[in-house]
C-alpha cells in the first residue's frame, strides 16, 4: 500500500509540475502579447526600472567590488607560483566578464528585485487589487506584469555590466595599488586578452537570458500565489530558490553552447 501511495504522490507532483510549466508558458506568451500597451505608456516601465534597477545598485556595486578584490588576492597568489603576476588583469577580467559578473549579478537580482516583485504582486492579489482592475476592464497583465517584465529584462544586463566593471576596479585596487603589480601590464594584457565578441557579448547574452528567466519566474509566482500571507511568503521563497537553480543550470547550458561555437 505504501508503494502505491508513493507512486500516487510522485504522479501527482509530476502532473502539477507539468501544469505549472504550461501555465508559466501561457503567462509568458500573454505578457509578450500585451507588451505593446505597456510600451505606449512607457512611463510605467521607467517607474519599474527605478525600483528594480536603480534600487539594486548598492548591493551590485558593493558585491562587485569585493568579488573583484577577492579575485585579485586569490589570482595573485595562484599566478605568483608560475611567475605570471602580470596576467592578473586578464584573469580578473575574464572571470568577471564570462562567468561571475552575469551569474552573481543575476543571483543578487533574484534575491533583491525578484523577491520584491513576487511579494508586491502577491499582496496585490491578496488585497484584491487585481480583481478590482479586472472588474474595471483593466487588463492586469498589460498594466502590472508587462512593465515589470521589461524593466527586469532591461536592467539585468546593465547591472551585470556594472558588476563586472566594479569588479575589475576592485581587482585593480588589490593587485596594483596594494600588492604592487605593474599597472601597464595589468591593463595592457587585459585589453589584449578580452575579446569583444567571444567574451563581452557572451556575458551580455547570458545576463539578458538570466533577466528574462528571473523576471518571468518572479512575476508568475506572484501572480499565481494563493491570496494569503502564507501563500505570498511561500511564493517569495519559491522565486528565490527556483531562480537561483535556473540561473546555475542555464549558465552551464549557455557556456557549453558558447564554447562549442568557438
Phi, psi and omega in degrees: 000321179296324178295321178295318178295322179296316178296321180296318180295316179298316179296319179297317180292323178295316179297318179295321178295316178296320179297317181292324177297318177296318178295320178295321178296316177296321178298318179295317179296316179296324178298317178293321182294324183264013180287336181300317180293327178290327177291327177292333174246067189291345177298333176294319178292322178299319179297318179287331175299325179294313184287329181270323184264302185296319181288349177263000186296320185299310183292326178293314182294313181295314180295317179298320180298313183286327175296317177296322178293320177295319176299321178298316179293308183295319180295320180296316180297325179286313183291333181297331179295333183251010180066030184241039182300332182292343179273012182299318180299321178297315182296316181296314184294314181294321179298320182284312186292319183281315191236296192295323180300299179298318187288307183293321177298320179293320177297318177293321178297318179295320182289322184267297186282319182298313179295325178295318179297317180298313181296320181295312181290322176299320178290325175297323177289320181293326179270009174065025174290323178293319177297323178294322177297316180297323178293332178269013178064031174256122181286116182293334178295315181287325186274325187249313191282308186301314178299321179291324179298309182289332174296318178293319181294322181286317187285331185298311177299324179293319179293321178295319178296319178294320177301314181295318181296315179293325177296319176298320178296321176297319175297324177295318180299317181284312187288314186268307186288313185275308186277322178106023174295145181300127184294319179297317178294322180302310184279321185292316179292326176297314181295326180284330186269327184278118180263139184295313184283312187284335184248302186290312181295324177296321176295321178295319178297318177300311182296326177295315177296317178299321179298318179297311185293312183296315181295319179297316179298315182298315181291318181294318179297321178292319181290332182264001185291141173299141186283054177226165179297320179293322179294320179292318179295321177295322178294322178295319177296317179297325178300311183294315183293310182296318179296318180297315178295320179295321179298313183293319179292317179294328178298318178295315182297313181294321178296317179298319179293318182292319178291326177293324178293333178278000000 
